[in-house]
Amino acid sequence: MTETGNGADERPLLAVRLDDLFRTVRPKGRHWTNAEVAEELKRVSPDLKVGGVYLSQLRTGKRSNPSPDLLAALARFFGVSVAYFFDDEVARSVLSELAAVEALRQSGVRAVAMRAAGMKKENLQAITAIMDQYRQLQGLPPVKDTADAADGAGPGDAG
């Protein structure tokens, strides 16, 4: 996901967040073009003033002041709260969930999950620790699993 505030991306925050949605969220199971999203938004809300070019300008930061109605329509289309565009905590949460969904789409992840189903907690902790080591070797960020943290079965518990 794209980070802001670190100089890596000079676009306005709205542009970055909207572009992240286009790149990562797949309503109806596919990536959408600007024109297709605009057409779908107008189909659902015929009075909405939006076009593919305008969405492209919002994504690149050339335009930055969409109407509240357009933001609400975009949020509905991509299945996120309107707060995603303005609230850092909501955006982090949404992007974290999207990353998890995308990871499940990757080949091999389902196979690992299926093999892990039904295993003892201790075995899962050991496997998780090994996977964390491989992630670190590949330069990938650590994974924070809130479900495990809640019951005390976090990867760090394996030793």
Summary of the structure (lengths in Angstrom):
residues: 159
radius of gyration: 19.1
end to end distance: 30.1
largest distance: 58.6
contacts: 371
relative contact order: 0.09
helix: 65%
strand: 0%
